[in-house]
Amino acid sequence: MANAASGMAVDDDCKRRFLELKAKRTHRFIIYRIDEKKKMVVVEQVGKPVLGYDDFAASLPANECRYAIFDYDFVTEENCQKSKIFFIAWYATSFLAAVQSTLAFEVLATHGRSCMMCVNEGLLTRRA
């Protein structure tokens, strides 16, 4: 599905993998990247349910931007097991200097959130 504001599309596999994570809990995380040749957001990596946040963070590249979905499990103060799904826009610090690319990334992040129907979101940056 194409986004008129960015000229980019989101591959159907992106939403399919998200629905697998959301409904079946078959993945801990999904990392997406922009395929410049196809002008499309595609799935780069999926993490198995046994992996944790440290595994997810280690999978993010130091000098490139990514979108990600992370299924976070936690226990409340009332000792209830809970889970929240987060949409994350991963910004490499070196990438933030390129304003035009940053704007395109923001437009796609907004589009990605609407495609994934996530209510929780986060922004992560890594300093160069």
Buried (B, 14 or more C-beta within 10 A) or exposed (E): EEBEEBEBBBBEEBBEBBEBBBEEEBBBBBBBBBBEEEEBBBBBBBBEEEBEEEEBBEBBEEEBBBBBBBBBEEEEEEEEEEEEBBBBBBBBEBBBEEEEEBEBBBBBBBBBBEBBEBEEBEEBEBEE
